[in-house]
Amino acid sequence: MSVFSSYGSADLAAGIVGNMKKISAAYGKPFLQSEFGGRVDRASSTRASLVAYIKALKTNGGQGIFYWEPECMSPFTGYTMGAWDSSSRRPTAIMNGFTQA
């Protein structure tokens, strides 16, 4: 099981963000999700997860979310959690998650 499937799924977004809200309340500080990523070869599920996280953040007072290295792609890197298509060198549907939330 990958880290993404364990911790980044849309099903878990509300619970994870809820825990961040509890920590935020305990310290009296706003919160944001500083890293998000998903498998580029599963663009639809990654986009769905991104939408779920953004909605959960908005609902719980989160300040925002950053996509970790969206422009990384092969052959420049072996990292598979970017959001760019290596053949077209254009954004994938993943990035639409920012406008769909």
Rosetta blueprint (number, residue, H / E / L):
1 M L
2 S L
3 V H
4 F H
5 S H
6 S H
7 Y H
8 G L
9 S L
10 A H
11 D H
12 L H
13 A H
14 A H
15 G H
16 I H
17 V H
18 G H
19 N H
20 M H
21 K H
22 K H
23 I H
24 S H
25 A H
26 A H
27 Y H
28 G L
29 K L
30 P L
31 F L
32 L L
33 Q E
34 S E
35 E E
36 F E
37 G L
38 G L
39 R L
40 V H
41 D H
42 R H
43 A H
44 S H
45 S H
46 T H
47 R H
48 A H
49 S H
50 L H
51 V H
52 A H
53 Y H
54 I H
55 K H
56 A H
57 L H
58 K H
59 T H
60 N L
61 G L
62 G L
63 Q L
64 G L
65 I E
66 F E
67 Y E
68 W L
69 E L
70 P L
71 E L
72 C L
73 M L
74 S L
75 P L
76 F L
77 T L
78 G L
79 Y L
80 T L
81 M L
82 G L
83 A L
84 W E
85 D E
86 S L
87 S L
88 S L
89 R L
90 R E
91 P E
92 T L
93 A H
94 I H
95 M H
96 N H
97 G H
98 F H
99 T H
100 Q H
101 A L
